[in-house]
Amino acid sequence: MRIQSLGSSNEEGWLELNVGPKWKFEYSSTWATLGIRDESDRNGMRIVYVLKRDAVPNVVLNKLYKYTQLQSSFSVNNIALVKGRPEMLNLKDMIRHFVEHRHVVVVRRTEFELRQAEKRAHVLEGLLIAIDHLDAVIKLNILLPR
């Protein structure tokens, strides 16, 4: 029996710890494995259970699902505001609306940063003109009353 993916847990010995003594102790009469091999490599995590000859793979797999975190479920309430109204969304619609929202945010932020840069450029252009006419600026400052 091979297990290709273990979700987000990448710790060494994760499956041995979670299958652990509880399952072996409570179900020692029906324990059907000879060993567990970790065949993980760069491509992903892979665990191989070596079963006894008289073991039924589906029974062992169902027990692994029941007593470990190989299979877990959770419920989600996907209600979101879409154009100001609450809607129940599936995962595809939720991702689509999120990407649209992020697009709007990035466009607004970029436009704001562009306006700020244009304001700064206007100030810098004025300073360049002042530097080009530095003698006139100095005379103007001397003639102005304080």
FIPATOR-169820 format. One line per 2 residues: their letters; for each residue x, y, z of N, C-alpha, C. Coordinates in Angstrom, 2 decimals, always signed. Layout:
// FIPATOR-169820
a	X,Y,Z,X,Y,Z,X,Y,Z | ... $
END
This chain:
// FIPATOR-169820
mr	+0.85,-1.17,+0.00,+0.00,+0.00,+0.00,+0.89,+1.22,+0.00 | +0.62,+2.17,-0.90,+1.43,+3.37,-1.01,+0.57,+4.58,-0.71 $
iq	+1.15,+5.53,+0.01,+0.49,+6.79,+0.31,+1.33,+7.87,-0.33 | +0.76,+8.59,-1.30,+1.54,+9.54,-2.08,+1.68,+10.90,-1.42 $
sl	+0.65,+11.38,-0.76,+0.69,+12.73,-0.23,+0.15,+12.76,+1.18 | +0.80,+13.57,+2.02,+0.37,+13.69,+3.41,-0.05,+15.11,+3.73 $
gs	-0.52,+15.84,+2.75,-0.99,+17.19,+3.02,+0.17,+18.12,+3.30 | +0.03,+18.94,+4.35,+1.03,+19.97,+4.62,+2.07,+19.55,+5.64 $
sn	+1.98,+18.33,+6.19,+2.96,+17.91,+7.20,+4.17,+17.34,+6.49 | +5.32,+17.94,+6.72,+6.54,+17.49,+6.09,+7.57,+17.01,+7.11 $
ee	+7.15,+16.81,+8.33,+8.08,+16.41,+9.37,+8.44,+14.94,+9.20 | +9.69,+14.61,+9.52,+10.11,+13.22,+9.48,+9.36,+12.42,+10.53 $
gw	+8.93,+11.24,+10.16,+8.27,+10.38,+11.12,+6.85,+10.81,+11.46 | +6.26,+11.68,+10.67,+4.93,+12.19,+10.98,+3.92,+11.07,+11.04 $
le	+3.95,+10.18,+10.04,+2.95,+9.13,+9.98,+3.17,+8.10,+11.08 | +4.43,+7.76,+11.36,+4.68,+6.80,+12.43,+4.18,+7.34,+13.77 $
ln	+4.38,+8.65,+14.01,+3.93,+9.23,+15.27,+2.41,+9.25,+15.38 | +1.74,+9.59,+14.28,+0.30,+9.70,+14.34,-0.41,+8.36,+14.29 $
vg	+0.18,+7.37,+13.62,-0.40,+6.03,+13.67,-0.15,+5.47,+15.06 | +1.08,+5.59,+15.46,+1.57,+5.36,+16.79,+1.02,+4.23,+17.63 $
pk	+1.35,+4.29,+18.91,+1.05,+3.20,+19.84,-0.44,+2.99,+20.04 | -1.26,+4.04,+19.99,-2.68,+3.90,+20.27,-3.31,+2.91,+19.30 $
wk	-3.05,+3.12,+18.03,-3.66,+2.25,+17.03,-3.09,+0.85,+17.14 | -1.77,+0.73,+17.33,-1.16,-0.59,+17.43,-1.67,-1.32,+18.66 $
fe	-1.84,-0.58,+19.75,-2.28,-1.23,+20.99,-3.74,-1.66,+20.91 | -4.61,-0.76,+20.48,-6.03,-1.07,+20.46,-6.39,-2.09,+19.39 $
ys	-5.64,-2.12,+18.33,-5.98,-3.00,+17.22,-4.84,-3.98,+16.94 | -4.18,-4.43,+17.98,-3.01,-5.29,+17.78,-3.40,-6.62,+17.16 $
st	-4.61,-7.09,+17.41,-5.01,-8.37,+16.83,-5.27,-8.25,+15.33 | -5.61,-7.06,+14.87,-5.87,-6.89,+13.44,-4.77,-6.08,+12.76 $
wa	-3.70,-5.79,+13.46,-2.61,-5.01,+12.87,-2.02,-5.80,+11.72 | -2.00,-5.23,+10.54,-1.69,-6.00,+9.35,-0.44,-5.52,+8.63 $
tl	+0.38,-4.70,+9.24,+1.56,-4.21,+8.54,+2.81,-4.88,+9.07 | +3.75,-5.08,+8.18,+5.06,-5.57,+8.57,+6.02,-4.42,+8.81 $
gi	+5.77,-3.30,+8.13,+6.65,-2.16,+8.29,+6.19,-0.96,+7.50 | +6.85,+0.15,+7.78,+6.56,+1.40,+7.09,+7.87,+1.90,+6.50 $
rd	+7.87,+2.17,+5.18,+9.06,+2.71,+4.52,+8.78,+4.12,+4.05 | +9.75,+4.98,+4.27,+9.65,+6.36,+3.79,+10.44,+6.45,+2.49 $
es	+9.74,+6.58,+1.36,+10.38,+6.67,+0.05,+10.28,+8.09,-0.50 | +10.36,+9.07,+0.39,+10.26,+10.46,-0.02,+11.53,+10.88,-0.75 $
dr	+11.36,+11.77,-1.72,+12.49,+12.31,-2.45,+12.19,+13.75,-2.82 | +12.91,+14.29,-3.79,+12.71,+15.69,-4.19,+11.33,+15.94,-4.78 $
ng	+10.74,+14.92,-5.36,+9.45,+15.08,-6.04,+8.27,+15.09,-5.08 | +8.46,+14.68,-3.85,+7.36,+14.69,-2.90,+7.52,+13.63,-1.84 $
mr	+6.51,+13.57,-1.00,+6.53,+12.63,+0.11,+5.81,+11.34,-0.31 | +6.38,+10.21,+0.06,+5.77,+8.92,-0.28,+6.06,+7.95,+0.85 $
iv	+5.02,+7.37,+1.40,+5.12,+6.40,+2.48,+4.59,+5.07,+1.96 | +5.33,+3.98,+2.19,+4.90,+2.66,+1.75,+4.66,+1.80,+2.98 $
yv	+3.45,+1.25,+3.09,+3.12,+0.30,+4.14,+3.30,-1.09,+3.56 | +4.13,-1.89,+4.20,+4.32,-3.27,+3.79,+3.32,-4.10,+4.59 $
lk	+2.37,-4.74,+3.88,+1.29,-5.46,+4.54,+1.61,-6.94,+4.67 | +1.02,-7.57,+5.67,+1.12,-9.02,+5.80,+0.33,-9.66,+4.66 $
rd	+0.58,-10.95,+4.41,-0.07,-11.63,+3.29,-1.58,-11.72,+3.46 | -2.03,-11.90,+4.69,-3.46,-12.08,+4.90,-4.19,-10.76,+5.12 $
av	-3.48,-9.65,+5.01,-4.10,-8.34,+5.25,-4.96,-7.91,+4.06 | -6.03,-7.24,+4.37,-6.90,-6.68,+3.34,-6.54,-5.19,+3.21 $
pn	-5.99,-4.79,+2.07,-5.53,-3.40,+1.94,-6.61,-2.35,+2.20 | -7.83,-2.60,+1.75,-8.89,-1.61,+1.96,-9.22,-1.44,+3.44 $
vv	-9.15,-2.52,+4.21,-9.43,-2.43,+5.65,-8.35,-1.61,+6.33 | -7.09,-1.87,+5.98,-5.98,-1.12,+6.57,-6.08,+0.35,+6.17 $
ln	-6.39,+0.61,+4.90,-6.51,+1.98,+4.44,-7.66,+2.71,+5.16 | -8.78,+2.05,+5.33,-9.90,+2.67,+6.05,-9.54,+2.97,+7.49 $
kl	-8.77,+2.10,+8.13,-8.34,+2.35,+9.52,-7.36,+3.52,+9.57 | -6.48,+3.60,+8.55,-5.57,+4.74,+8.50,-6.35,+6.04,+8.35 $
yk	-7.36,+6.04,+7.50,-8.19,+7.23,+7.35,-8.90,+7.58,+8.64 | -9.36,+6.57,+9.35,-10.16,+6.82,+10.56,-9.30,+7.27,+11.73 $
yt	-8.14,+6.67,+11.93,-7.37,+6.91,+13.14,-6.16,+7.82,+12.95 | -5.93,+8.31,+11.76,-4.82,+9.24,+11.53,-5.35,+10.48,+10.83 $
ql	-4.43,+11.38,+10.51,-4.81,+12.61,+9.82,-4.60,+12.50,+8.31 | -4.58,+11.27,+7.80,-4.46,+11.10,+6.36,-5.65,+11.70,+5.63 $
qs	-6.81,+11.60,+6.22,-8.00,+12.18,+5.63,-8.69,+12.99,+6.71 | -8.89,+14.25,+6.43,-9.61,+15.08,+7.39,-10.57,+15.96,+6.61 $
sf	-11.64,+16.32,+7.24,-12.62,+17.17,+6.56,-12.98,+18.33,+7.47 | -13.44,+19.38,+6.88,-13.88,+20.54,+7.63,-14.94,+21.24,+6.80 $
sv	-15.79,+21.96,+7.46,-16.84,+22.67,+6.74,-16.47,+24.14,+6.62 | -16.89,+24.73,+5.52,-16.57,+26.12,+5.24,-17.85,+26.83,+4.82 $
nn	-18.02,+28.04,+5.32,-19.14,+28.87,+4.93,-18.60,+29.96,+4.02 | -18.76,+29.76,+2.71,-18.17,+30.68,+1.72,-19.12,+31.81,+1.37 $
ia	-19.42,+32.64,+2.33,-20.24,+33.82,+2.06,-19.30,+35.01,+1.97 | -19.45,+35.77,+0.89,-18.60,+36.94,+0.70,-19.43,+38.06,+0.10 $
lv	-18.97,+39.28,+0.31,-19.64,+40.43,-0.29,-19.15,+40.59,-1.72 | -20.09,+40.51,-2.66,-19.78,+40.69,-4.08,-20.60,+41.90,-4.54 $
kg	-19.89,+42.98,-4.87,-20.52,+44.24,-5.26,-21.53,+44.71,-4.21 | -21.15,+44.56,-2.95,-21.96,+45.06,-1.84,-23.05,+44.13,-1.37 $
rp	-23.20,+42.97,-1.97,-24.25,+42.03,-1.57,-23.63,+40.71,-1.15 | -24.13,+40.11,-0.07,-23.60,+38.80,+0.35,-24.03,+37.70,-0.62 $
em	-23.08,+36.86,-0.99,-23.37,+35.73,-1.88,-22.65,+34.50,-1.39 | -23.28,+33.35,-1.58,-22.64,+32.07,-1.30,-21.84,+31.69,-2.54 $
ln	-20.53,+31.49,-2.38,-19.65,+31.24,-3.52,-19.01,+29.87,-3.42 | -18.76,+29.28,-4.60,-17.94,+28.06,-4.61,-16.48,+28.49,-4.66 $
lk	-15.58,+27.54,-4.61,-14.15,+27.86,-4.53,-13.67,+28.62,-5.77 | -14.15,+28.22,-6.94,-13.72,+28.88,-8.18,-14.15,+30.34,-8.18 $
dm	-15.41,+30.62,-7.82,-15.89,+32.00,-7.78,-15.16,+32.81,-6.71 | -14.90,+32.17,-5.56,-14.19,+32.85,-4.47,-12.80,+33.29,-4.94 $
ir	-12.09,+32.41,-5.62,-10.75,+32.75,-6.12,-10.84,+33.82,-7.20 | -11.83,+33.72,-8.10,-11.98,+34.70,-9.17,-12.23,+36.10,-8.59 $
hf	-13.14,+36.20,-7.61,-13.43,+37.50,-7.01,-12.23,+38.03,-6.23 | -11.49,+37.14,-5.57,-10.30,+37.58,-4.85,-9.25,+38.14,-5.81 $
ve	-9.04,+37.45,-6.93,-8.05,+37.92,-7.91,-8.49,+39.26,-8.50 | -9.79,+39.41,-8.78,-10.29,+40.70,-9.27,-10.05,+41.79,-8.24 $
hr	-10.31,+41.49,-6.97,-10.09,+42.46,-5.90,-8.62,+42.86,-5.82 | -7.73,+41.88,-5.87,-6.30,+42.18,-5.79,-5.87,+43.01,-7.00 $
hv	-6.46,+42.75,-8.17,-6.14,+43.54,-9.37,-6.53,+45.00,-9.14 | -7.72,+45.23,-8.61,-8.17,+46.60,-8.33,-7.23,+47.27,-7.33 $
vv	-6.84,+46.54,-6.29,-5.95,+47.10,-5.27,-4.61,+47.49,-5.88 | -4.06,+46.61,-6.70,-2.74,+46.89,-7.31,-2.84,+48.09,-8.26 $
vr	-3.93,+48.17,-9.04,-4.09,+49.30,-9.96,-4.21,+50.60,-9.17 | -5.03,+50.61,-8.12,-5.18,+51.83,-7.32,-3.87,+52.25,-6.68 $
rt	-3.14,+51.27,-6.12,-1.87,+51.60,-5.48,-0.87,+52.15,-6.50 | -0.84,+51.55,-7.68,+0.08,+52.01,-8.72,-0.27,+53.42,-9.17 $
ef	-1.57,+53.69,-9.34,-1.99,+55.03,-9.73,-1.63,+56.05,-8.65 | -1.81,+55.69,-7.39,-1.45,+56.60,-6.29,+0.05,+56.88,-6.30 $
el	+0.84,+55.82,-6.43,+2.29,+56.00,-6.45,+2.73,+56.83,-7.66 | +2.04,+56.69,-8.79,+2.35,+57.51,-9.97,+2.05,+58.98,-9.70 $
rq	+0.88,+59.27,-9.08,+0.55,+60.66,-8.75,+1.58,+61.25,-7.80 | +2.01,+60.48,-6.79,+3.01,+60.96,-5.85,+4.33,+61.23,-6.57 $
ae	+4.72,+60.35,-7.49,+5.97,+60.53,-8.23,+5.89,+61.76,-9.14 | +4.70,+61.99,-9.74,+4.54,+63.18,-10.59,+4.64,+64.46,-9.76 $
kr	+4.07,+64.47,-8.56,+4.18,+65.64,-7.67,+5.65,+65.88,-7.31 | +6.34,+64.81,-6.99,+7.76,+64.94,-6.63,+8.57,+65.42,-7.83 $
ah	+8.25,+64.91,-9.03,+8.96,+65.34,-10.23,+8.73,+66.82,-10.50 | +7.51,+67.31,-10.24,+7.20,+68.73,-10.43,+8.06,+69.59,-9.50 $
vl	+8.20,+69.15,-8.24,+9.03,+69.89,-7.28,+10.49,+69.87,-7.72 | +10.96,+68.71,-8.17,+12.36,+68.60,-8.59,+12.64,+69.43,-9.85 $
eg	+11.66,+69.51,-10.76,+11.83,+70.37,-11.95,+11.95,+71.84,-11.53 | +11.14,+72.24,-10.54,+11.25,+73.61,-10.03,+12.60,+73.87,-9.41 $
ll	+13.12,+72.91,-8.66,+14.45,+73.08,-8.07,+15.54,+73.16,-9.14 | +15.40,+72.39,-10.21,+16.37,+72.47,-11.31,+16.35,+73.85,-11.96 $
ia	+15.14,+74.39,-12.16,+15.04,+75.73,-12.74,+15.68,+76.75,-11.79 | +15.45,+76.58,-10.48,+16.05,+77.50,-9.51,+17.56,+77.41,-9.52 $
id	+18.09,+76.21,-9.66,+19.55,+76.05,-9.71,+20.11,+76.69,-10.98 | +19.38,+76.54,-12.10,+19.84,+77.16,-13.36,+19.87,+78.68,-13.24 $
hl	+18.98,+79.26,-12.46,+18.91,+80.71,-12.29,+19.28,+81.08,-10.86 | +20.32,+80.51,-10.36,+20.71,+80.68,-8.97,+21.02,+82.14,-8.63 $
da	+21.69,+82.86,-9.51,+22.02,+84.27,-9.25,+20.76,+85.11,-9.07 | +19.76,+84.87,-9.89,+18.51,+85.62,-9.78,+17.78,+85.29,-8.49 $
vi	+17.83,+84.04,-8.08,+17.17,+83.63,-6.83,+17.85,+84.28,-5.63 | +19.17,+84.35,-5.66,+19.91,+84.99,-4.56,+19.58,+86.47,-4.49 $
kl	+19.56,+87.14,-5.64,+19.21,+88.57,-5.64,+17.80,+88.81,-5.13 | +16.91,+87.91,-5.53,+15.51,+88.04,-5.10,+15.40,+87.88,-3.59 $
ni	+16.14,+86.96,-3.01,+16.12,+86.76,-1.55,+16.73,+87.95,-0.82 | +17.73,+88.59,-1.42,+18.36,+89.74,-0.78,+17.43,+90.94,-0.81 $
ll	+16.70,+91.10,-1.92,+15.82,+92.28,-2.07,+14.51,+92.16,-1.30 | +14.09,+90.94,-0.99,+12.82,+90.76,-0.27,+12.95,+91.22,+1.17 $
pr	+11.97,+92.00,+1.67,+12.04,+92.42,+3.08,+11.69,+91.24,+3.99 | +12.26,+91.28,+5.17,+12.01,+90.19,+6.12,+11.11,+90.59,+7.22 $
END
